[in-house]
Amino acid sequence: MTNYKKKVGVLFESDYYENEIFYYQHRFPEDDIQLNFLTRLWGNEVLSFKGHEYHVPMECRGSFENMSDDELNSYGAIIVPAGMVADRLRWTEDVNKLPPATEFLARAFANKNIIKGIICHGLWLVAPKTDLIKGRRLTCHNNLIGDAKAYGAEYVNEDLVVDQDLVTARSGGHCHLMAKKIIEMIKG
């Protein structure tokens, strides 16, 4: 019997990078880790999103909205994926409040036992709450190096960077590195 948290949540929306998401769908279950996709369902039971490169549709039934602390704490990791997912998820109805997805991510950051994975343009989801990564070592897509520095992060020119409970990868093409590291950390 295993003693590690056997769930990983991936935030999800349209314009996801198909190759990354498809990789996760196979890789995490190979290590007996349940993979859940989480989004804002806007009161729906299911939403369908299209990928960025090939426009592959994929349904999502999981929501981070109103997730209890107990449920959140049952996750070993929360991943903010590549593509335009983070940009879409940082929309908010009230510009004076944090976007719900950023609020959810902040709750995950508050628990050091939950690994936070941010890959490529996923970094955009912390833009409304830059203190989450201020002073942290990370990598990101080359187009976002200026953003990372403006957020107060310490950019590291590597494909994968681990800073305690934060695992970052340069691009969606490095999802295999991030998944492998997250699995090692969950099981470690």
Contact map, one row per residue, 1 for C-alpha under 8 A:
11100000000000000000000000000000000000000000000000000000000000000000000000000000000000000000000000000000000000000000000000000000000000000000000000000000000000000000000000000000000000000000
11110000000000000000000000000000000000000000000000000000000000000000000000000000000000000000000000000000000000000000000000000000000000000000000000000000000000000000000000000000000000000000
11111000000000000000000000000000000000000000000000000000000000000000000000000000000000000000000000000000000000000000000000000000000000000000000000000000000000000000000000000000000000000000
01111100000000000000000000000000000000000000000000000000000000000000000000010000000000000000000000000000000000000000000000000000000000000000000000000000000000000000000000000000000000000110
00111110000000000000000000000000000000000000000000000000000000000000000001110000000000000000000000000000000000000000000000000000000000000000000000000000000000000000000000000000000000000100
00011111000000000000000000000001110000000000000000000000000000000000000000110000000000000000000000000000000000000000000000000000000000000000000000000000000000000000000000000000000000000100
00001111100000000000000000000000111100000000000000000000000000000000000001111000000000000000000000000000000000000000000000000000000000000000000000000000000000000000000000000000000000000000
00000111110000000000000000010000111100000000000000000000000000000000000000111110000000000000000000000000000000000000000000000000000000000000000000000000000000000000000000000000000000000000
00000011111000000000000000000000001111000000000000000000000000000000000000101110000000000000000000000000000000000000000000000000000000000000000000000000000000000000000000000000000000000000
00000001111100000000000000000000001111000000000000000000000000000000000000000111100000000000000000000000000000000000000000000000000000000000000000000000000000000000000000000000000000000000
00000000111110000000000000000000000011100000000000000000000000000000000000000111100010000000000000000000000000000000000000000000000000000000000000000000000000000000000000000000000000000000
00000000011111010000000000000000000011100000000000000000000100000000000000000001100010000000000000000000000000000000000000000000000000000000000000000000000000000000000000000000000000000000
00000000001111110000000000000000000000100000000010000000000000000000000000000000000111011000000000000000000000000000000000000000000000000000000000000000000000000000000000000000000000000000
00000000000111110000000000000000000000000000000011110000000000000000000000000000000110010000000000000000000000000000000000000000000000000000000000000000000000000000000000000000000000000000
00000000000011111000000000000000000000000000000011111010000000000000000000000000001110000000000000000000000000000000000000000000000000000000000000000000000000000000000000000000000000000000
00000000000111111100100000000000000000000000000001110000000000000000000000000000111110000000000000000000000000000000000000000000000000000000000000000000000000000000000000000000000000000000
00000000000000111111100000000000000000000000000000111000000000000000000000000000111000000000000000000000000000000000000000000000000000000000000000000000000000000000000000010000000000000000
00000000000000011111110000000000000000000000000000111101000000000000000000000000000000000000000000000000000000000000000000000000000000000000000000000000000000000000000000000000000000000000
00000000000000001111111000000000000000000000000000000000000000000000000000000000000000000000000000000000000000000000000000000000000000000000000000000000000000000000000000011000000000000000
00000000000000001111111100000000000000000000000000000000000000000000000000000000110000000000000000000000000000000000000000000000000000000000000000000000000000000000000000011010000000000000
00000000000000011111111110000000000000000000000000000000000000000000000000000000100000000000000000000000000000000000000000000000000000000000000000000000000000000000000000000000000000000000
00000000000000000111111111000000000000000000000000000000000000000000000000000000000000000000000000000000000000000000000000000000000000000000000000000000000000000000000000000000000000000000
00000000000000000011111111100000000000000000000000000000000000000000000000000000000000000000000000000000000000000000000000000000000000000000000000000000000000000000000000000011000000000000
00000000000000000001111111110000001000000000000000000000000000000000000000000000000000000000000000000000000000000000000000000000000000000000000000000000000000000000000000000000001000000000
00000000000000000000111111111000001000000000000000000000000000000000000000000000000000000000000000000000000000000000000000000000000000000000000000000000000000000000000000000000000000000000
00000000000000000000011111111100000000000000000000000000000000000000000000000000000000000000000000000000000000000000000000000000000000000000000000000000000000000000000000000000000000000000
00000000000000000000001111111110000000000000000000000000000000000000000000000000000000000000000000000000000000000000000000000000000000000000000000000000000000000000000000000000001000000000
00000001000000000000000111111111111000000000000000000000000000000000000000000000000000000000000000000000000000000000000000000000000000000000000000000000000000000000000000000000001000100000
00000000000000000000000011111111111000000000000000000000000000000000000000000000000000000000000000000000000000000000000000000000000000000000000000000000000000000000000000000000000000000000
00000000000000000000000001111111100000000000000000000000000000000000000000000000000000000000000000000000000000000000000000000000000000000000000000000000000000000000000000000000000000000000
00000000000000000000000000111111100000000000000000000000000000000000000000000000000000000000000000000000000000000000000000000000000000000000000000000000000000000000000000000000000000100000
00000100000000000000000000011111110000000000000000000000000000000000000000000000000000000000000000000000000000000000000000000000000000000000000000000000000000000000000000000000000000000000
00000111000000000000000000011111111000000000000000000000000000000000000000000000000000000000000000000000000000000000000000000000000000000000000000000000000000000000000000000000000000000000
00000111000000000000000000011001111100000000000000000000000000000000000000000000000000000000000000000000000000000000000000000000000000000000000000000000000000000000000000000000000000000000
00000011110000000000000110011000111110000000000000000000000000000000000000000000000000000000000000000000000000000000000000000000000000000000000000000000000000000000000000000000000000000000
00000011110000000000000000000000011111000000000000000000000001000000000000000000000000000000000000000000000000000000000000000000000000000000000000000000000000000000000000000000000000000000
00000000111100000000000000000000001111100000000000000000000111100000000000000000000000000000000000000000000000000000000000000000000000000000000000000000000000000000000000000000000000000000
00000000111100000000000000000000000111110000000000000000000111110000000000000000000000000000000000000000000000000000000000000000000000000000000000000000000000000000000000000000000000000000
00000000001110000000000000000000000011111000000000000000000101111000000000000000000000001000000000001000000000000000000000000000000000000000000000000000000000000000000000000000000000000000
00000000000000000000000000000000000001111100000000000000000000111000000000000000000000001000000000001000000000000000000000000000000000000000000000000000000000000000000000000000000000000000
00000000000000000000000000000000000000111111111000000000000011101000000000000000000000000000000000000000000000000000000000000000000000000000000000000000000000000000000000000000000000000000
00000000000000000000000000000000000000011111000000000000000000000000000000000000000000000000000000000000000000000000000000000000000000000000000000000000000000000000000000000000000000000000
00000000000000000000000000000000000000001111100000000000000000000000000000000000000000000000000000000000000000000000000000000000000000000000000000000000000000000000000000000000000000000000
00000000000000000000000000000000000000001111111000000000000000000000000000000000000000000000000000000000000000000000000000000000000000000000000000000000000000000000000000000000000000000000
00000000000000000000000000000000000000001011111000000000000010000000000000000000000000000000000000000000000000000000000000000000000000000000000000000000000000000000000000000000000000000000
00000000000000000000000000000000000000001001111100000000001111000000000000000000000000000000000000000000000000000000000000000000000000000000000000000000000000000000000000000000000000000000
00000000000000000000000000000000000000001001111110000000001110000000000000000000000000000000000000000000000000000000000000000000000000000000000000000000000000000000000000000000000000000000
00000000000000000000000000000000000000000000011111000000111100000000000000000000000000000000000000000000000000000000000000000000000000000000000000000000000000000000000000000000000000000000
00000000000011100000000000000000000000000000001111100000111100000000000000000000000000000000000000000000000000000000000000000000000000000000000000000000000000000000000000000000000000000000
00000000000001110000000000000000000000000000000111110011110000000000000000000000000000000000000000000000000000000000000000000000000000000000000000000000000000000000000000000000000000000000
00000000000001111100000000000000000000000000000011111111110000000000000000000000000000000000000000000000000000000000000000000000000000000000000000000000000000000000000000000000000000000000
00000000000001111100000000000000000000000000000001111111000000000000000000000000001100000000000000000000000000000000000000000000000000000000000000000000000000000000000000000000000000000000
00000000000000101100000000000000000000000000000000111110000000000000000000000000000000000000000000000000000000000000000000000000000000000000000000000000000000000000000000000000000000000000
00000000000000000100000000000000000000000000000000111111000000000000000000000000000000000000000000000000000000000000000000000000000000000000000000000000000000000000000000000000000000000000
00000000000000100000000000000000000000000000000001111111100000000000000000000000000000000000000000000000000000000000000000000000000000000000000000000000000000000000000000000000000000000000
00000000000000000100000000000000000000000000000001110111110000000000000000000000000000000000000000000000000000000000000000000000000000000000000000000000000000000000000000000000000000000000
00000000000000000000000000000000000000000000000111100011111000000000000000000000000000000000000000000000000000000000000000000000000000000000000000000000000000000000000000000000000000000000
00000000000000000000000000000000000000000000000111100001111100000000000000000000000000000000000000000000000000000000000000000000000000000000000000000000000000000000000000000000000000000000
00000000000000000000000000000000000000000000011110000000111110000000000000000000000000000000000000000000000000000000000000000000000000000000000000000000000000000000000000000000000000000000
00000000000100000000000000000000000011100000011110000000011111000000000000000000000000000000000000000000000000000000000000000000000000000000000000000000000000000000000000000000000000000000
00000000000000000000000000000000000011001000111000000000001111100000000000000000000000000000000000000000000000000000000000000000000000000000000000000000000000000000000000000000000000000000
00000000000000000000000000000000000111101000010000000000000111110000000000000000000000000000000000000000000000000000000000000000000000000000000000000000000000000000000000000000000000000000
00000000000000000000000000000000000011111000000000000000000011111110000000000000000000000000000000000000000000000000000000000000000000000000000000000000000000000000000000000000000000000000
00000000000000000000000000000000000001110000000000000000000001111110000000000000000000000000000000001001000000000000000000000000000000000000000000000000000000000000000000000000000000000000
00000000000000000000000000000000000000111000000000000000000000111110000000000000000000000000000000010001000000000000000000000000000000000000000000000000000000000000000000000000000000000000
00000000000000000000000000000000000000000000000000000000000000111111000000000000000000000000000000000000000000000000000000000000000000000000000000000000000000000000000000000000000000000000
00000000000000000000000000000000000000000000000000000000000000111111101100000000000000000000000000000000000000000000000000000000000000000000000000000000000000000000000000000000000000000000
00000000000000000000000000000000000000000000000000000000000000000111111100000000000000000000000000000000000000000000000000000000000000000000000000000000000000000000000000000000000000000000
00000000000000000000000000000000000000000000000000000000000000000011111110000000000000000000000000000000000000000000000000000000000000000000000000000000000000000000000000000000000000000000
00000000000000000000000000000000000000000000000000000000000000000001111111000000000000000000000000000000000000000000000000000000000000000000000000000000000000000000000000000000000000000000
00000000000000000000000000000000000000000000000000000000000000000011111111100000000000000000000000000000000000000000000000000000000000000000000000000000000000000000000000000000000000000000
00000000000000000000000000000000000000000000000000000000000000000011111111100000000000000000000000000000000100000000000000000000000000000000000000000000000000000000000000000000000000000000
00000000000000000000000000000000000000000000000000000000000000000000111111110000000000000000000000000000000000100100000000000000000000000000000000000000000000000000000000000000000000000000
00001010000000000000000000000000000000000000000000000000000000000000011111110000000000000000000000000000000000000000000000000000000000000000000000000000000000000000000000000000000000000000
00001111100000000000000000000000000000000000000000000000000000000000001111111100000000000000000000000000000000000100000000000000000000000000000000000000000000000000000000000000000000000000
00011111000000000000000000000000000000000000000000000000000000000000000011111100000000000000000000000000000000001110000000000000000000000000000000000000000000000000000000000000000000000100
00000011100000000000000000000000000000000000000000000000000000000000000000111110000000000000000000000000000000000111100000000000000000000000000000000000000000000000000000000000000001000100
00000001111000000000000000000000000000000000000000000000000000000000000000111111000000000000000000000000000100000111100000000000000000000000000000000000000000000000000000000000000000000000
00000001111000000000000000000000000000000000000000000000000000000000000000001111100000000000000000000000000000000001111000000000000000000000000000000000000000000000000000000000000000000000
00000000011100000000000000000000000000000000000000000000000000000000000000000111110011000000000000000000000000000001111001101000000000000000000000000000000000000000000000000000000000000000
00000000011100011001100000000000000000000000000000000000000000000000000000000011111011000000000000000000000000000000111111000000000000000000000000000000000000000000000000010000000000000000
00000000000000011001000000000000000000000000000000000000000000000000000000000001111111000000000000000000000000000000011111000000000000000000000000000000000000000000000000110000000000000000
00000000000000111000000000000000000000000000000000010000000000000000000000000000111111000000000000000000000000000000000111000000000000000000000000000000000000000000000000010000000000000000
00000000000011110000000000000000000000000000000000010000000000000000000000000000011111110000000000000000000000000000000011000000000000000000000000000000000000000000000000000000000000000000
00000000001111110000000000000000000000000000000000000000000000000000000000000001111111111000000000000000000000000000000001000000000000000000000000000000000000000000000000000000000000000000
00000000000010000000000000000000000000000000000000000000000000000000000000000001111111111100000000000000000000000000000011111000000000000000000000000000000000000000000000000000000000000000
00000000000000000000000000000000000000000000000000000000000000000000000000000000000111111110000000000000000000000000000001011000000000000000000000000000000000000000000000000000000000000000
00000000000011000000000000000000000000000000000000000000000000000000000000000000000111111110000000000000000000000000000000000000000000000000000000000000000000000000000000000000000000000000
00000000000010000000000000000000000000110000000000000000000000000000000000000000000011111110000000111100000000000000000000001000000000000000000000000000000000000000000000000000000000000000
00000000000000000000000000000000000000000000000000000000000000000000000000000000000001111111000000111100000000000000000000011001000000000000000000000000000000000000000000000000000000000000
00000000000000000000000000000000000000000000000000000000000000000000000000000000000000111111100000100000000000000000000000000000000000000000000000000000000000000000000000000000000000000000
00000000000000000000000000000000000000000000000000000000000000000000000000000000000000000111111011110000000000000000000000000000000000000000000000000000000000000000000000000000000000000000
00000000000000000000000000000000000000000000000000000000000000000000000000000000000000000011111000100000000000000000000000000000000000000000000000000000000000000000000000000000000000000000
00000000000000000000000000000000000000000000000000000000000000000000000000000000000000000001111111000000000000000000000000000000000000000000000000000000000000000000000000000000000000000000
00000000000000000000000000000000000000000000000000000000000000000000000000000000000000000001111111000000000000000000000000000000000000000000000000000000000000000000000000000000000000000000
00000000000000000000000000000000000000000000000000000000000000000000000000000000000000000000011111000000000000000000000000000000000000000000000000000000000000000000000000000000000000000000
00000000000000000000000000000000000000000000000000000000000000000000000000000000000000000001011111100000000000000000000000000000000000000000000000000000000000000000000000000000000000000000
00000000000000000000000000000000000000000000000000000000000000000000000000000000000000000001011111110110000000000000000000000001100000000000000000000000000000000000000000000000000000000000
00000000000000000000000000000000000000000000000000000000000000000000000000000000000000001111100011111110000000000000000000000001000000000000000000000000000000000000000000000000000000000000
00000000000000000000000000000000000000000000000000000000000000001000000000000000000000001101000001111111000000000000000000000000000000000000000000000000000000000000000000000000000000000000
00000000000000000000000000000000000000110000000000000000000000010000000000000000000000001100000000111111100000000000000000001000000000000000000000000000000000000000000000000000000000000000
00000000000000000000000000000000000000000000000000000000000000000000000000000000000000001100000001111111110000000000000000001101100000000000000000000000000000000000000000000000000000000000
00000000000000000000000000000000000000000000000000000000000000000000000000000000000000000000000001111111111000000000000000000000000000000000000000000000000000000000000000000000000000000000
00000000000000000000000000000000000000000000000000000000000000011000000000000000000000000000000000011111111100000000000000000000000000000000000000000000000000000000000000000000000000000000
00000000000000000000000000000000000000000000000000000000000000000000000000000000000000000000000000001111111110000000000000000000000000000000000000000000000000000000000000000000000000000000
00000000000000000000000000000000000000000000000000000000000000000000000000000000000000000000000000000111111111000000000000000000100100000000000000000000000000000000000000000000000000000000
00000000000000000000000000000000000000000000000000000000000000000000000000000000000000000000000000000011111111100000000000000000000000000000000000000000000000000000000000000000000000000000
00000000000000000000000000000000000000000000000000000000000000000000000100000100000000000000000000000001111111110101000000000000000000000000000000000000000000000000000000000000000000000000
00000000000000000000000000000000000000000000000000000000000000000000000000000000000000000000000000000000111111110101000000000000000100000000000000000000000000000000000000000000000000000000
00000000000000000000000000000000000000000000000000000000000000000000000000000000000000000000000000000000011111110000000000000000000000000000000000000000000000000000000000000000000000000000
00000000000000000000000000000000000000000000000000000000000000000000000010000000000000000000000000000000001111111100000000000000000000000000000000000000000000000000000000000000000000000000
00000000000000000000000000000000000000000000000000000000000000000000000000000000000000000000000000000000000111111110000000000000000000000000000000000000000000000000100000000000000000000000
00000000000000000000000000000000000000000000000000000000000000000000000000010000000000000000000000000000000000111110000000000000000000000000000000000000000000000000100000000000000000000000
00000000000000000000000000000000000000000000000000000000000000000000000010111100000000000000000000000000000110111111000000000000000000000000000000000000000000000000100000000000000000000000
00000000000000000000000000000000000000000000000000000000000000000000000000011100000000000000000000000000000000011111100000000000000000000000000000000000000000000000111000000000000001001100
00000000000000000000000000000000000000000000000000000000000000000000000000001111000000000000000000000000000110000111110000000000000000000000000000000000000000000000111000000000000000000000
00000000000000000000000000000000000000000000000000000000000000000000000000001111100000000000000000000000000000000011111000000000000000000000000000000000000000000000011100000000010001000000
00000000000000000000000000000000000000000000000000000000000000000000000000000011110000000000000000000000000000000001111101100000000000000000000000000000000000000000011110000000000000000000
00000000000000000000000000000000000000000000000000000000000000000000000000000011110000000000000000000000000000000000111111100000000000000001100000000000000000000000000111110010010000000000
00000000000000000000000000000000000000000000000000000000000000000000000000000000111000000000000000000000000000000000011111100000000000000001100000000000000000000000000111110000000000000000
00000000000000000000000000000000000000000000000000000000000000000000000000000000111101000000000000000000000000000000001111110000000000000001100100000000000000000000000000100000000000000000
00000000000000000000000000000000000000000000000000000000000000000000000000000001111111100000000000000000000000000000011111111000000000000000000000000000000000000000000000000000000000000000
00000000000000000000000000000000000000000000000000000000000000000000000000000001000001000000000000000000000000000000011111111110000000000001000100010000000000000000000000000000000000000000
00000000000000000000000000000000000000000000000000000000000000000000000000000000000001100100000000000000000000000000000011111110000000000000000000000000000000000000000000000000000000000000
00000000000000000000000000000000000000000000000000000000000000000000000000000001000001101100000000001100000000000000000001111111000000000000000000000000000000000000000000000000000000000000
00000000000000000000000000000000000000000000000000000000000000000000000000000000000000000000000000000100000000000000000000111111110110000000000000000000000000000000000000000000000000000000
00000000000000000000000000000000000000000000000000000000000000000000000000000000000000000000000000000000000000000000000000111111110000000000000000000010000000000000000000000000000000000000
00000000000000000000000000000000000000000000000000000000000000000000000000000000000000000100000001100100000000000000000000001111110000000000000000000000000000000000000000000000000000000000
00000000000000000000000000000000000000000000000000000000000000000000000000000000000000000000000001000100010000000000000000000111111100000000000000000000000000000000000000000000000000000000
00000000000000000000000000000000000000000000000000000000000000000000000000000000000000000000000000000000000000000000000000000111111111000000000000000011000000000000000000000000000000000000
00000000000000000000000000000000000000000000000000000000000000000000000000000000000000000000000000000000000000000000000000000000111111000000000000000011000000000000000000000000000000000000
00000000000000000000000000000000000000000000000000000000000000000000000000000000000000000000000000000000010010000000000000000100111111000000000000000000000000000000000000000000000000000000
00000000000000000000000000000000000000000000000000000000000000000000000000000000000000000000000000000000000000000000000000000100011111110000000000000011100000000000000000000000000000000000
00000000000000000000000000000000000000000000000000000000000000000000000000000000000000000000000000000000000000000000000000000000011111110000000000000011110000000000000000000000000000000000
00000000000000000000000000000000000000000000000000000000000000000000000000000000000000000000000000000000000000000000000000000000000011111000000000000001110000000000000000000000000000000000
00000000000000000000000000000000000000000000000000000000000000000000000000000000000000000000000000000000000000000000000000000000000011111100000000000001110000000010000000000000000000000000
00000000000000000000000000000000000000000000000000000000000000000000000000000000000000000000000000000000000000000000000000000000000000111110000000000000111100001110000000000000000000000000
00000000000000000000000000000000000000000000000000000000000000000000000000000000000000000000000000000000000000000000000000000000000000011111000000000000111100001110011110000000000000000000
00000000000000000000000000000000000000000000000000000000000000000000000000000000000000000000000000000000000000000000000000000000000000001111100010000000001111111000000111000000000000000000
00000000000000000000000000000000000000000000000000000000000000000000000000000000000000000000000000000000000000000000001110100000000000000111110110010000001000000000000111100000000000000000
00000000000000000000000000000000000000000000000000000000000000000000000000000000000000000000000000000000000000000000001110000000000000000011111110000000000000000000000001100000000000000000
00000000000000000000000000000000000000000000000000000000000000000000000000000000000000000000000000000000000000000000000000000000000000000001111110000000000000000000000001000000000000000000
00000000000000000000000000000000000000000000000000000000000000000000000000000000000000000000000000000000000000000000000000000000000000000000111111000000000000000000000000000000000000000000
00000000000000000000000000000000000000000000000000000000000000000000000000000000000000000000000000000000000000000000000010100000000000000001111111110000000000000000000000000000000000000000
00000000000000000000000000000000000000000000000000000000000000000000000000000000000000000000000000000000000000000000000000000000000000000011111111111000001000000000000000000000000000000000
00000000000000000000000000000000000000000000000000000000000000000000000000000000000000000000000000000000000000000000000000000000000000000000001111111100000000000000000000000000000000000000
00000000000000000000000000000000000000000000000000000000000000000000000000000000000000000000000000000000000000000000000000000000000000000000000111111110000000000000000000000000000000000000
00000000000000000000000000000000000000000000000000000000000000000000000000000000000000000000000000000000000000000000000000100000000000000001000111111111111000000000000000000000000000000000
00000000000000000000000000000000000000000000000000000000000000000000000000000000000000000000000000000000000000000000000000000000000000000000000011111111111000000000000000000000000000000000
00000000000000000000000000000000000000000000000000000000000000000000000000000000000000000000000000000000000000000000000000000000000000000000000001111111100000000000000000000000000000000000
00000000000000000000000000000000000000000000000000000000000000000000000000000000000000000000000000000000000000000000000000000010011011000000000000111111100000000000000000000000000000000000
00000000000000000000000000000000000000000000000000000000000000000000000000000000000000000000000000000000000000000000000000000000011011110000000000011111110000000000000000000000000000000000
00000000000000000000000000000000000000000000000000000000000000000000000000000000000000000000000000000000000000000000000000000000000011111100000000011111111000000000000000000000000000000000
00000000000000000000000000000000000000000000000000000000000000000000000000000000000000000000000000000000000000000000000000000000000001111100000000011001111100000000000000000000000000000000
00000000000000000000000000000000000000000000000000000000000000000000000000000000000000000000000000000000000000000000000000000000000000001111000010011000111110000000000000000000000000000000
00000000000000000000000000000000000000000000000000000000000000000000000000000000000000000000000000000000000000000000000000000000000000001110000000000000011111001000000000000000000000000000
00000000000000000000000000000000000000000000000000000000000000000000000000000000000000000000000000000000000000000000000000000000000000000010000000000000001111100000000000000000000000000000
00000000000000000000000000000000000000000000000000000000000000000000000000000000000000000000000000000000000000000000000000000000000000000010000000000000000111111000000001000000000000000000
00000000000000000000000000000000000000000000000000000000000000000000000000000000000000000000000000000000000000000000000000000000000000000010000000000000000011111000000011100100000000000000
00000000000000000000000000000000000000000000000000000000000000000000000000000000000000000000000000000000000000000000000000000000000000000010000000000000000001111100001111000100110000000000
00000000000000000000000000000000000000000000000000000000000000000000000000000000000000000000000000000000000000000000000000000000000000001110000000000000000101111110001110000000000000000000
00000000000000000000000000000000000000000000000000000000000000000000000000000000000000000000000000000000000000000000000000000000000000001100000000000000000000011111111100000000000000000000
00000000000000000000000000000000000000000000000000000000000000000000000000000000000000000000000000000000000000000000000000000000000000011100000000000000000000001111111000000000000000000000
00000000000000000000000000000000000000000000000000000000000000000000000000000000000000000000000000000000000000000000000000000000000000000000000000000000000000000111111000000000000000000000
00000000000000000000000000000000000000000000000000000000000000000000000000000000000000000000000000000000000000011111000000000000000000000000000000000000000000000111111000000000000000000000
00000000000000000000000000000000000000000000000000000000000000000000000000000000000000000000000000000000000000000011110000000000000000000100000000000000000000000111111100000000000000000000
00000000000000000000000000000000000000000000000000000000000000000000000000000000000000000000000000000000000000000011110000000000000000000100000000000000000000011111111110000000010011000000
00000000000000000000000000000000000000000000000000000000000000000000000000000000000000000000000000000000000000000000111100000000000000000111000000000000000000011100011111000000010000000000
00000000000000000000000000000000000000000000000000000000000000000000000000000000000000000000000000000000000000000000011100000000000000000111000000000000000000111000001111110110110000000000
00000000000000000000000000000000000000000000000000000000000000000000000000000000000000000000000000000000000000000000001100000000000000000011110000000000000001110000000111110100000000000000
00000000000000000000000000000000000000000000000000000000000000000000000000000000010000000000000000000000000000000000001110000000000000000001100000000000000000100000000011111110000000000000
00000000000000001011000000000000000000000000000000000000000000000000000000000000111000000000000000000000000000000000001100000000000000000000000000000000000000000000000011111110000000000000
00000000000000000011000000000000000000000000000000000000000000000000000000000000000000000000000000000000000000000000000000000000000000000000000000000000000000000000000000111111000000000000
00000000000000000000000000000000000000000000000000000000000000000000000000000000000000000000000000000000000000000000000000000000000000000000000000000000000000110000000011111111110000000000
00000000000000000001001000000000000000000000000000000000000000000000000000000000000000000000000000000000000000000000001000000000000000000000000000000000000000000000000010111111111000000000
00000000000000000000001000000000000000000000000000000000000000000000000000000000000000000000000000000000000000000000000000000000000000000000000000000000000000000000000000001111111100000000
00000000000000000000000000000000000000000000000000000000000000000000000000000000000000000000000000000000000000000000000000000000000000000000000000000000000000010000000010000111111110000000
00000000000000000000000000000000000000000000000000000000000000000000000000000000000000000000000000000000000000000000101000000000000000000000000000000000000000010000001110000111111111000000
00000000000000000000000100110000000000000000000000000000000000000000000000000000000000000000000000000000000000000000000000000000000000000000000000000000000000000000000000000011111111100000
00000000000000000000000000000000000000000000000000000000000000000000000000000000000000000000000000000000000000000000000000000000000000000000000000000000000000000000000000000001111111110000
00000000000000000000000000000000000000000000000000000000000000000000000000000000000000000000000000000000000000000000000000000000000000000000000000000000000000000000001000000000111111111000
00000000000000000000000000000000000000000000000000000000000000000000000000001000000000000000000000000000000000000010100000000000000000000000000000000000000000000000001000000000011111111100
00000000000000000000000000010010000000000000000000000000000000000000000000000000000000000000000000000000000000000000000000000000000000000000000000000000000000000000000000000000001111111110
00000000000000000000000000000000000000000000000000000000000000000000000000000000000000000000000000000000000000000000000000000000000000000000000000000000000000000000000000000000000111111111
00000000000000000000000000000000000000000000000000000000000000000000000000000000000000000000000000000000000000000010000000000000000000000000000000000000000000000000000000000000000011111111
00011100000000000000000000000000000000000000000000000000000000000000000000011000000000000000000000000000000000000010000000000000000000000000000000000000000000000000000000000000000001111111
00010000000000000000000000000000000000000000000000000000000000000000000000000000000000000000000000000000000000000000000000000000000000000000000000000000000000000000000000000000000000111111
00000000000000000000000000000000000000000000000000000000000000000000000000000000000000000000000000000000000000000000000000000000000000000000000000000000000000000000000000000000000000011111
